[in-house]
Amino acid sequence: MLEKIPRGVGEALSNVKAGIEKTAWHADFADVPATITVTSEAFADQGAIPTRFTADGFGVSPPLSWTGVPKHAAAVVLLVEDPDAPAINPLVHLIAWNLLPGDVSLPEGDITGPAGEGSRHDLGTNSFQKDAWLPPDPPTGHGIHHYLFQVYALDRTAPVPASPGRSALVQAIKGHVIAKGLLTGTYARV
C-alpha cells in the first residue's frame, strides 16, 4: 500500500520518524532483564529482512525462534514495532499474546490472520486495524526501517480483551514481564 506513495514524498518525510524511544522495549519495559535470545533463520540481528516477508513479496511472517524464557513463565507475548514509521508512534506490525512459554520456534507463515483464518495464535490489532501480521511496507525513499521483534515472558497469562491494541496489551502486561528478548530486522524501499 505504501509503495504507492511517490518517492519524493517518502524522501521529504525521511526525517519524520516515531522514534525508537517510543517502542515498548524502550518506553515501557526498559528495566526488564534481556535474557531471551530471539533469532530467525531468514535474517540476522540488524540484517535485512528478505523481500518474501514484506509487502513487496509474499508478505508471510518470518520464521522466529527464542530461547532463554524463564522456567516459571506462564506465557509469552510477541510484539513487532517499526519506530522509523513517519508517524507519532511506532507502527505495530504484530501482536501475538498468550503464546506458550518456553523455547519456541514459529515456522515461516505461522502467524497470518486471526485464529480460524490461518493462525492458531491469539492476535491483537496492528496499526492497520487487522488482527494479523502486517508485512514491512515502508514508503519509497524514506530510508531504512528497523523492525523490532520483541519477545516478553510473563509471570501470568495476559488478561487482555479480544483483539487488543498496543496500549491495551502494554497496560495488561505491565508489572508481569519477567524477561525480554529482541531481534531487529531492517527493510527499505529505495
mmCIF file of the C-alpha atoms, coordinates in Angstrom:
data_MODEL
# 
_entry.id   MODEL 
# 
loop_
_atom_site.group_PDB 
_atom_site.id 
_atom_site.type_symbol 
_atom_site.label_atom_id 
_atom_site.label_alt_id 
_atom_site.label_comp_id 
_atom_site.label_asym_id 
_atom_site.label_entity_id 
_atom_site.label_seq_id 
_atom_site.pdbx_PDB_ins_code 
_atom_site.Cartn_x 
_atom_site.Cartn_y 
_atom_site.Cartn_z 
_atom_site.occupancy 
_atom_site.B_iso_or_equiv 
_atom_site.pdbx_formal_charge 
_atom_site.auth_seq_id 
_atom_site.auth_comp_id 
_atom_site.auth_asym_id 
_atom_site.auth_atom_id 
_atom_site.pdbx_PDB_model_num 
ATOM 1   C CA . MET A 1 1   ? 0.000   0.000   0.000  1.00 0.00 ? 1   MET A CA 1 
ATOM 2   C CA . LEU A 1 2   ? 2.747   2.497   0.908  1.00 0.00 ? 2   LEU A CA 1 
ATOM 3   C CA . GLU A 1 3   ? 4.640   1.668   -2.267 1.00 0.00 ? 3   GLU A CA 1 
ATOM 4   C CA . LYS A 1 4   ? 2.156   3.985   -3.984 1.00 0.00 ? 4   LYS A CA 1 
ATOM 5   C CA . ILE A 1 5   ? 3.475   6.996   -2.080 1.00 0.00 ? 5   ILE A CA 1 
ATOM 6   C CA . PRO A 1 6   ? 5.645   8.952   -4.540 1.00 0.00 ? 6   PRO A CA 1 
ATOM 7   C CA . ARG A 1 7   ? 9.388   8.689   -3.939 1.00 0.00 ? 7   ARG A CA 1 
ATOM 8   C CA . GLY A 1 8   ? 9.629   12.475  -3.455 1.00 0.00 ? 8   GLY A CA 1 
ATOM 9   C CA . VAL A 1 9   ? 7.104   12.353  -0.613 1.00 0.00 ? 9   VAL A CA 1 
ATOM 10  C CA . GLY A 1 10  ? 8.991   9.472   1.026  1.00 0.00 ? 10  GLY A CA 1 
ATOM 11  C CA . GLU A 1 11  ? 12.251  11.423  0.748  1.00 0.00 ? 11  GLU A CA 1 
ATOM 12  C CA . ALA A 1 12  ? 10.620  14.586  2.106  1.00 0.00 ? 12  ALA A CA 1 
ATOM 13  C CA . LEU A 1 13  ? 9.422   12.594  5.126  1.00 0.00 ? 13  LEU A CA 1 
ATOM 14  C CA . SER A 1 14  ? 12.783  10.856  5.655  1.00 0.00 ? 14  SER A CA 1 
ATOM 15  C CA . ASN A 1 15  ? 13.453  12.799  8.870  1.00 0.00 ? 15  ASN A CA 1 
ATOM 16  C CA . VAL A 1 16  ? 9.960   12.183  10.245 1.00 0.00 ? 16  VAL A CA 1 
ATOM 17  C CA . LYS A 1 17  ? 10.067  9.097   12.464 1.00 0.00 ? 17  LYS A CA 1 
ATOM 18  C CA . ALA A 1 18  ? 8.196   7.953   15.553 1.00 0.00 ? 18  ALA A CA 1 
ATOM 19  C CA . GLY A 1 19  ? 11.459  7.180   17.368 1.00 0.00 ? 19  GLY A CA 1 
ATOM 20  C CA . ILE A 1 20  ? 12.941  4.110   18.995 1.00 0.00 ? 20  ILE A CA 1 
ATOM 21  C CA . GLU A 1 21  ? 12.429  5.609   22.439 1.00 0.00 ? 21  GLU A CA 1 
ATOM 22  C CA . LYS A 1 22  ? 8.652   5.175   21.947 1.00 0.00 ? 22  LYS A CA 1 
ATOM 23  C CA . THR A 1 23  ? 8.806   1.411   21.382 1.00 0.00 ? 23  THR A CA 1 
ATOM 24  C CA . ALA A 1 24  ? 7.591   -0.861  24.164 1.00 0.00 ? 24  ALA A CA 1 
ATOM 25  C CA . TRP A 1 25  ? 11.162  -2.159  24.533 1.00 0.00 ? 25  TRP A CA 1 
ATOM 26  C CA . HIS A 1 26  ? 12.441  1.288   25.498 1.00 0.00 ? 26  HIS A CA 1 
ATOM 27  C CA . ALA A 1 27  ? 9.385   3.153   26.834 1.00 0.00 ? 27  ALA A CA 1 
ATOM 28  C CA . ASP A 1 28  ? 7.522   0.510   28.789 1.00 0.00 ? 28  ASP A CA 1 
ATOM 29  C CA . PHE A 1 29  ? 9.900   -2.355  29.609 1.00 0.00 ? 29  PHE A CA 1 
ATOM 30  C CA . ALA A 1 30  ? 13.365  -0.766  29.697 1.00 0.00 ? 30  ALA A CA 1 
ATOM 31  C CA . ASP A 1 31  ? 14.138  -2.172  33.161 1.00 0.00 ? 31  ASP A CA 1 
ATOM 32  C CA . VAL A 1 32  ? 13.201  -5.776  32.370 1.00 0.00 ? 32  VAL A CA 1 
ATOM 33  C CA . PRO A 1 33  ? 16.226  -8.108  32.028 1.00 0.00 ? 33  PRO A CA 1 
ATOM 34  C CA . ALA A 1 34  ? 17.026  -9.003  28.407 1.00 0.00 ? 34  ALA A CA 1 
ATOM 35  C CA . THR A 1 35  ? 17.753  -12.706 28.918 1.00 0.00 ? 35  THR A CA 1 
ATOM 36  C CA . ILE A 1 36  ? 15.801  -14.143 25.976 1.00 0.00 ? 36  ILE A CA 1 
ATOM 37  C CA . THR A 1 37  ? 17.609  -14.746 22.690 1.00 0.00 ? 37  THR A CA 1 
ATOM 38  C CA . VAL A 1 38  ? 15.448  -14.155 19.596 1.00 0.00 ? 38  VAL A CA 1 
ATOM 39  C CA . THR A 1 39  ? 16.628  -15.383 16.181 1.00 0.00 ? 39  THR A CA 1 
ATOM 40  C CA . SER A 1 40  ? 15.372  -16.025 12.670 1.00 0.00 ? 40  SER A CA 1 
ATOM 41  C CA . GLU A 1 41  ? 16.594  -18.448 10.020 1.00 0.00 ? 41  GLU A CA 1 
ATOM 42  C CA . ALA A 1 42  ? 15.707  -15.756 7.475  1.00 0.00 ? 42  ALA A CA 1 
ATOM 43  C CA . PHE A 1 43  ? 17.830  -12.814 8.698  1.00 0.00 ? 43  PHE A CA 1 
ATOM 44  C CA . ALA A 1 44  ? 20.459  -11.924 11.281 1.00 0.00 ? 44  ALA A CA 1 
ATOM 45  C CA . ASP A 1 45  ? 20.030  -9.343  14.011 1.00 0.00 ? 45  ASP A CA 1 
ATOM 46  C CA . GLN A 1 46  ? 20.289  -5.896  12.361 1.00 0.00 ? 46  GLN A CA 1 
ATOM 47  C CA . GLY A 1 47  ? 20.170  -7.665  8.977  1.00 0.00 ? 47  GLY A CA 1 
ATOM 48  C CA . ALA A 1 48  ? 17.855  -7.106  6.028  1.00 0.00 ? 48  ALA A CA 1 
ATOM 49  C CA . ILE A 1 49  ? 14.508  -8.881  6.090  1.00 0.00 ? 49  ILE A CA 1 
ATOM 50  C CA . PRO A 1 50  ? 14.167  -10.866 2.832  1.00 0.00 ? 50  PRO A CA 1 
ATOM 51  C CA . THR A 1 51  ? 11.613  -9.468  0.401  1.00 0.00 ? 51  THR A CA 1 
ATOM 52  C CA . ARG A 1 52  ? 9.367   -12.540 0.654  1.00 0.00 ? 52  ARG A CA 1 
ATOM 53  C CA . PHE A 1 53  ? 8.356   -11.446 4.190  1.00 0.00 ? 53  PHE A CA 1 
ATOM 54  C CA . THR A 1 54  ? 7.434   -7.899  3.097  1.00 0.00 ? 54  THR A CA 1 
ATOM 55  C CA . ALA A 1 55  ? 4.626   -6.256  1.149  1.00 0.00 ? 55  ALA A CA 1 
ATOM 56  C CA . ASP A 1 56  ? 6.886   -6.446  -1.913 1.00 0.00 ? 56  ASP A CA 1 
ATOM 57  C CA . GLY A 1 57  ? 6.958   -10.243 -1.662 1.00 0.00 ? 57  GLY A CA 1 
ATOM 58  C CA . PHE A 1 58  ? 4.520   -12.808 -0.312 1.00 0.00 ? 58  PHE A CA 1 
ATOM 59  C CA . GLY A 1 59  ? 4.034   -10.913 2.958  1.00 0.00 ? 59  GLY A CA 1 
ATOM 60  C CA . VAL A 1 60  ? 4.237   -14.031 5.117  1.00 0.00 ? 60  VAL A CA 1 
ATOM 61  C CA . SER A 1 61  ? 5.521   -13.823 8.674  1.00 0.00 ? 61  SER A CA 1 
ATOM 62  C CA . PRO A 1 62  ? 9.196   -14.764 9.011  1.00 0.00 ? 62  PRO A CA 1 
ATOM 63  C CA . PRO A 1 63  ? 10.363  -17.820 10.940 1.00 0.00 ? 63  PRO A CA 1 
ATOM 64  C CA . LEU A 1 64  ? 11.255  -16.919 14.528 1.00 0.00 ? 64  LEU A CA 1 
ATOM 65  C CA . SER A 1 65  ? 12.767  -18.761 17.469 1.00 0.00 ? 65  SER A CA 1 
ATOM 66  C CA . TRP A 1 66  ? 13.513  -17.793 21.027 1.00 0.00 ? 66  TRP A CA 1 
ATOM 67  C CA . THR A 1 67  ? 15.389  -19.402 23.882 1.00 0.00 ? 67  THR A CA 1 
ATOM 68  C CA . GLY A 1 68  ? 16.033  -18.454 27.478 1.00 0.00 ? 68  GLY A CA 1 
ATOM 69  C CA . VAL A 1 69  ? 12.430  -17.993 28.603 1.00 0.00 ? 69  VAL A CA 1 
ATOM 70  C CA . PRO A 1 70  ? 12.417  -18.413 32.408 1.00 0.00 ? 70  PRO A CA 1 
ATOM 71  C CA . LYS A 1 71  ? 11.093  -21.812 33.516 1.00 0.00 ? 71  LYS A CA 1 
ATOM 72  C CA . HIS A 1 72  ? 8.442   -20.173 35.713 1.00 0.00 ? 72  HIS A CA 1 
ATOM 73  C CA . ALA A 1 73  ? 6.987   -18.081 32.859 1.00 0.00 ? 73  ALA A CA 1 
ATOM 74  C CA . ALA A 1 74  ? 3.273   -18.596 32.242 1.00 0.00 ? 74  ALA A CA 1 
ATOM 75  C CA . ALA A 1 75  ? 3.013   -17.054 28.772 1.00 0.00 ? 75  ALA A CA 1 
ATOM 76  C CA . VAL A 1 76  ? 4.914   -15.194 26.076 1.00 0.00 ? 76  VAL A CA 1 
ATOM 77  C CA . VAL A 1 77  ? 3.969   -12.117 24.051 1.00 0.00 ? 77  VAL A CA 1 
ATOM 78  C CA . LEU A 1 78  ? 5.422   -11.236 20.645 1.00 0.00 ? 78  LEU A CA 1 
ATOM 79  C CA . LEU A 1 79  ? 5.216   -7.576  19.634 1.00 0.00 ? 79  LEU A CA 1 
ATOM 80  C CA . VAL A 1 80  ? 6.670   -6.206  16.383 1.00 0.00 ? 80  VAL A CA 1 
ATOM 81  C CA . GLU A 1 81  ? 7.065   -2.431  16.011 1.00 0.00 ? 81  GLU A CA 1 
ATOM 82  C CA . ASP A 1 82  ? 8.587   -0.085  13.412 1.00 0.00 ? 82  ASP A CA 1 
ATOM 83  C CA . PRO A 1 83  ? 9.977   3.037   15.132 1.00 0.00 ? 83  PRO A CA 1 
ATOM 84  C CA . ASP A 1 84  ? 11.022  4.541   11.781 1.00 0.00 ? 84  ASP A CA 1 
ATOM 85  C CA . ALA A 1 85  ? 7.460   4.949   10.504 1.00 0.00 ? 85  ALA A CA 1 
ATOM 86  C CA . PRO A 1 86  ? 6.539   8.538   9.607  1.00 0.00 ? 86  PRO A CA 1 
ATOM 87  C CA . ALA A 1 87  ? 4.017   8.726   12.440 1.00 0.00 ? 87  ALA A CA 1 
ATOM 88  C CA . ILE A 1 88  ? 3.640   9.945   16.015 1.00 0.00 ? 88  ILE A CA 1 
ATOM 89  C CA . ASN A 1 89  ? 4.021   6.423   17.433 1.00 0.00 ? 89  ASN A CA 1 
ATOM 90  C CA . PRO A 1 90  ? 5.799   3.304   16.168 1.00 0.00 ? 90  PRO A CA 1 
ATOM 91  C CA . LEU A 1 91  ? 3.801   1.295   13.660 1.00 0.00 ? 91  LEU A CA 1 
ATOM 92  C CA . VAL A 1 92  ? 2.583   -2.001  15.147 1.00 0.00 ? 92  VAL A CA 1 
ATOM 93  C CA . HIS A 1 93  ? 3.126   -4.920  12.766 1.00 0.00 ? 93  HIS A CA 1 
ATOM 94  C CA . LEU A 1 94  ? 2.117   -7.745  15.081 1.00 0.00 ? 94  LEU A CA 1 
ATOM 95  C CA . ILE A 1 95  ? 0.698   -8.521  18.482 1.00 0.00 ? 95  ILE A CA 1 
ATOM 96  C CA . ALA A 1 96  ? 0.617   -12.215 19.396 1.00 0.00 ? 96  ALA A CA 1 
ATOM 97  C CA . TRP A 1 97  ? -0.248  -12.872 23.027 1.00 0.00 ? 97  TRP A CA 1 
ATOM 98  C CA . ASN A 1 98  ? -0.565  -15.819 25.385 1.00 0.00 ? 98  ASN A CA 1 
ATOM 99  C CA . LEU A 1 99  ? 1.922   -17.839 23.348 1.00 0.00 ? 99  LEU A CA 1 
ATOM 100 C CA . LEU A 1 100 ? 3.155   -20.970 25.109 1.00 0.00 ? 100 LEU A CA 1 
ATOM 101 C CA . PRO A 1 101 ? 6.040   -20.370 27.495 1.00 0.00 ? 101 PRO A CA 1 
ATOM 102 C CA . GLY A 1 102 ? 9.429   -21.919 26.901 1.00 0.00 ? 102 GLY A CA 1 
ATOM 103 C CA . ASP A 1 103 ? 11.801  -22.139 23.979 1.00 0.00 ? 103 ASP A CA 1 
ATOM 104 C CA . VAL A 1 104 ? 9.706   -21.856 20.817 1.00 0.00 ? 104 VAL A CA 1 
ATOM 105 C CA . SER A 1 105 ? 10.138  -21.920 17.051 1.00 0.00 ? 105 SER A CA 1 
ATOM 106 C CA . LEU A 1 106 ? 7.485   -20.418 14.799 1.00 0.00 ? 106 LEU A CA 1 
ATOM 107 C CA . PRO A 1 107 ? 7.804   -21.538 11.172 1.00 0.00 ? 107 PRO A CA 1 
ATOM 108 C CA . GLU A 1 108 ? 7.535   -19.188 8.219  1.00 0.00 ? 108 GLU A CA 1 
ATOM 109 C CA . GLY A 1 109 ? 3.938   -18.039 7.692  1.00 0.00 ? 109 GLY A CA 1 
ATOM 110 C CA . ASP A 1 110 ? 2.820   -19.361 11.103 1.00 0.00 ? 110 ASP A CA 1 
ATOM 111 C CA . ILE A 1 111 ? 1.299   -16.022 12.081 1.00 0.00 ? 111 ILE A CA 1 
ATOM 112 C CA . THR A 1 112 ? -1.038  -14.638 9.467  1.00 0.00 ? 112 THR A CA 1 
ATOM 113 C CA . GLY A 1 113 ? -4.595  -13.799 10.432 1.00 0.00 ? 113 GLY A CA 1 
ATOM 114 C CA . PRO A 1 114 ? -6.958  -14.395 13.362 1.00 0.00 ? 114 PRO A CA 1 
ATOM 115 C CA . ALA A 1 115 ? -7.375  -17.901 14.774 1.00 0.00 ? 115 ALA A CA 1 
ATOM 116 C CA . GLY A 1 116 ? -9.584  -19.801 12.377 1.00 0.00 ? 116 GLY A CA 1 
ATOM 117 C CA . GLU A 1 117 ? -8.338  -17.675 9.472  1.00 0.00 ? 117 GLU A CA 1 
ATOM 118 C CA . GLY A 1 118 ? -4.832  -19.039 9.106  1.00 0.00 ? 118 GLY A CA 1 
ATOM 119 C CA . SER A 1 119 ? -3.394  -18.547 12.588 1.00 0.00 ? 119 SER A CA 1 
ATOM 120 C CA . ARG A 1 120 ? -3.515  -20.719 15.665 1.00 0.00 ? 120 ARG A CA 1 
ATOM 121 C CA . HIS A 1 121 ? -2.437  -17.851 17.901 1.00 0.00 ? 121 HIS A CA 1 
ATOM 122 C CA . ASP A 1 122 ? -4.248  -15.110 19.830 1.00 0.00 ? 122 ASP A CA 1 
ATOM 123 C CA . LEU A 1 123 ? -3.597  -11.967 17.809 1.00 0.00 ? 123 LEU A CA 1 
ATOM 124 C CA . GLY A 1 124 ? -4.084  -8.317  18.607 1.00 0.00 ? 124 GLY A CA 1 
ATOM 125 C CA . THR A 1 125 ? -4.807  -5.364  16.370 1.00 0.00 ? 125 THR A CA 1 
ATOM 126 C CA . ASN A 1 126 ? -1.955  -3.993  14.260 1.00 0.00 ? 126 ASN A CA 1 
ATOM 127 C CA . SER A 1 127 ? -1.713  -0.367  13.129 1.00 0.00 ? 127 SER A CA 1 
ATOM 128 C CA . PHE A 1 128 ? -3.889  -1.104  10.095 1.00 0.00 ? 128 PHE A CA 1 
ATOM 129 C CA . GLN A 1 129 ? -6.663  -2.336  12.447 1.00 0.00 ? 129 GLN A CA 1 
ATOM 130 C CA . LYS A 1 130 ? -6.268  -6.007  11.485 1.00 0.00 ? 130 LYS A CA 1 
ATOM 131 C CA . ASP A 1 131 ? -5.625  -8.991  13.741 1.00 0.00 ? 131 ASP A CA 1 
ATOM 132 C CA . ALA A 1 132 ? -2.798  -10.221 11.554 1.00 0.00 ? 132 ALA A CA 1 
ATOM 133 C CA . TRP A 1 133 ? 0.869   -9.945  10.596 1.00 0.00 ? 133 TRP A CA 1 
ATOM 134 C CA . LEU A 1 134 ? 1.396   -6.612  8.825  1.00 0.00 ? 134 LEU A CA 1 
ATOM 135 C CA . PRO A 1 135 ? 4.365   -7.105  6.491  1.00 0.00 ? 135 PRO A CA 1 
ATOM 136 C CA . PRO A 1 136 ? 7.012   -4.371  6.241  1.00 0.00 ? 136 PRO A CA 1 
ATOM 137 C CA . ASP A 1 137 ? 5.820   -1.734  3.751  1.00 0.00 ? 137 ASP A CA 1 
ATOM 138 C CA . PRO A 1 138 ? 7.881   1.454   4.185  1.00 0.00 ? 138 PRO A CA 1 
ATOM 139 C CA . PRO A 1 139 ? 7.354   4.456   1.895  1.00 0.00 ? 139 PRO A CA 1 
ATOM 140 C CA . THR A 1 140 ? 9.659   4.535   -1.134 1.00 0.00 ? 140 THR A CA 1 
ATOM 141 C CA . GLY A 1 141 ? 12.664  6.765   -0.484 1.00 0.00 ? 141 GLY A CA 1 
ATOM 142 C CA . HIS A 1 142 ? 12.010  7.024   3.283  1.00 0.00 ? 142 HIS A CA 1 
ATOM 143 C CA . GLY A 1 143 ? 15.203  5.153   4.171  1.00 0.00 ? 143 GLY A CA 1 
ATOM 144 C CA . ILE A 1 144 ? 15.935  2.066   6.222  1.00 0.00 ? 144 ILE A CA 1 
ATOM 145 C CA . HIS A 1 145 ? 13.243  0.966   8.653  1.00 0.00 ? 145 HIS A CA 1 
ATOM 146 C CA . HIS A 1 146 ? 14.020  -1.136  11.711 1.00 0.00 ? 146 HIS A CA 1 
ATOM 147 C CA . TYR A 1 147 ? 11.515  -3.803  12.734 1.00 0.00 ? 147 TYR A CA 1 
ATOM 148 C CA . LEU A 1 148 ? 11.775  -4.758  16.413 1.00 0.00 ? 148 LEU A CA 1 
ATOM 149 C CA . PHE A 1 149 ? 10.650  -8.354  17.061 1.00 0.00 ? 149 PHE A CA 1 
ATOM 150 C CA . GLN A 1 150 ? 10.154  -8.149  20.843 1.00 0.00 ? 150 GLN A CA 1 
ATOM 151 C CA . VAL A 1 151 ? 9.516   -11.229 22.969 1.00 0.00 ? 151 VAL A CA 1 
ATOM 152 C CA . TYR A 1 152 ? 8.226   -10.767 26.516 1.00 0.00 ? 152 TYR A CA 1 
ATOM 153 C CA . ALA A 1 153 ? 7.929   -13.580 29.084 1.00 0.00 ? 153 ALA A CA 1 
ATOM 154 C CA . LEU A 1 154 ? 5.117   -13.116 31.604 1.00 0.00 ? 154 LEU A CA 1 
ATOM 155 C CA . ASP A 1 155 ? 4.558   -14.452 35.099 1.00 0.00 ? 155 ASP A CA 1 
ATOM 156 C CA . ARG A 1 156 ? 0.873   -14.982 34.205 1.00 0.00 ? 156 ARG A CA 1 
ATOM 157 C CA . THR A 1 157 ? -1.269  -15.191 31.091 1.00 0.00 ? 157 THR A CA 1 
ATOM 158 C CA . ALA A 1 158 ? -2.193  -11.806 29.652 1.00 0.00 ? 158 ALA A CA 1 
ATOM 159 C CA . PRO A 1 159 ? -5.738  -10.853 30.716 1.00 0.00 ? 159 PRO A CA 1 
ATOM 160 C CA . VAL A 1 160 ? -6.486  -8.712  27.683 1.00 0.00 ? 160 VAL A CA 1 
ATOM 161 C CA . PRO A 1 161 ? -9.682  -8.157  25.745 1.00 0.00 ? 161 PRO A CA 1 
ATOM 162 C CA . ALA A 1 162 ? -10.127 -9.870  22.390 1.00 0.00 ? 162 ALA A CA 1 
ATOM 163 C CA . SER A 1 163 ? -8.072  -8.166  19.671 1.00 0.00 ? 163 SER A CA 1 
ATOM 164 C CA . PRO A 1 164 ? -6.080  -5.888  21.971 1.00 0.00 ? 164 PRO A CA 1 
ATOM 165 C CA . GLY A 1 165 ? -4.249  -2.934  20.523 1.00 0.00 ? 165 GLY A CA 1 
ATOM 166 C CA . ARG A 1 166 ? -0.781  -1.952  21.672 1.00 0.00 ? 166 ARG A CA 1 
ATOM 167 C CA . SER A 1 167 ? -1.982  0.254   24.557 1.00 0.00 ? 167 SER A CA 1 
ATOM 168 C CA . ALA A 1 168 ? -4.348  -2.397  25.954 1.00 0.00 ? 168 ALA A CA 1 
ATOM 169 C CA . LEU A 1 169 ? -1.659  -5.051  25.688 1.00 0.00 ? 169 LEU A CA 1 
ATOM 170 C CA . VAL A 1 170 ? 1.033   -2.966  27.391 1.00 0.00 ? 170 VAL A CA 1 
ATOM 171 C CA . GLN A 1 171 ? -1.358  -1.980  30.177 1.00 0.00 ? 171 GLN A CA 1 
ATOM 172 C CA . ALA A 1 172 ? -2.372  -5.618  30.745 1.00 0.00 ? 172 ALA A CA 1 
ATOM 173 C CA . ILE A 1 173 ? 1.182   -6.984  30.952 1.00 0.00 ? 173 ILE A CA 1 
ATOM 174 C CA . LYS A 1 174 ? 2.896   -4.128  32.812 1.00 0.00 ? 174 LYS A CA 1 
ATOM 175 C CA . GLY A 1 175 ? 4.261   -5.421  36.086 1.00 0.00 ? 175 GLY A CA 1 
ATOM 176 C CA . HIS A 1 176 ? 4.148   -9.024  34.821 1.00 0.00 ? 176 HIS A CA 1 
ATOM 177 C CA . VAL A 1 177 ? 7.034   -9.065  32.315 1.00 0.00 ? 177 VAL A CA 1 
ATOM 178 C CA . ILE A 1 178 ? 9.889   -11.084 33.829 1.00 0.00 ? 178 ILE A CA 1 
ATOM 179 C CA . ALA A 1 179 ? 12.262  -11.311 30.836 1.00 0.00 ? 179 ALA A CA 1 
ATOM 180 C CA . LYS A 1 180 ? 12.557  -9.966  27.325 1.00 0.00 ? 180 LYS A CA 1 
ATOM 181 C CA . GLY A 1 181 ? 14.414  -10.539 24.074 1.00 0.00 ? 181 GLY A CA 1 
ATOM 182 C CA . LEU A 1 182 ? 14.853  -8.625  20.830 1.00 0.00 ? 182 LEU A CA 1 
ATOM 183 C CA . LEU A 1 183 ? 15.641  -9.319  17.183 1.00 0.00 ? 183 LEU A CA 1 
ATOM 184 C CA . THR A 1 184 ? 15.862  -6.330  14.839 1.00 0.00 ? 184 THR A CA 1 
ATOM 185 C CA . GLY A 1 185 ? 15.408  -6.697  11.092 1.00 0.00 ? 185 GLY A CA 1 
ATOM 186 C CA . THR A 1 186 ? 15.682  -3.942  8.509  1.00 0.00 ? 186 THR A CA 1 
ATOM 187 C CA . TYR A 1 187 ? 13.935  -3.149  5.248  1.00 0.00 ? 187 TYR A CA 1 
ATOM 188 C CA . ALA A 1 188 ? 13.973  -0.211  2.848  1.00 0.00 ? 188 ALA A CA 1 
ATOM 189 C CA . ARG A 1 189 ? 12.271  0.630   -0.403 1.00 0.00 ? 189 ARG A CA 1 
ATOM 190 C CA . VAL A 1 190 ? 14.740  2.629   -2.478 1.00 0.00 ? 190 VAL A CA 1 
# 
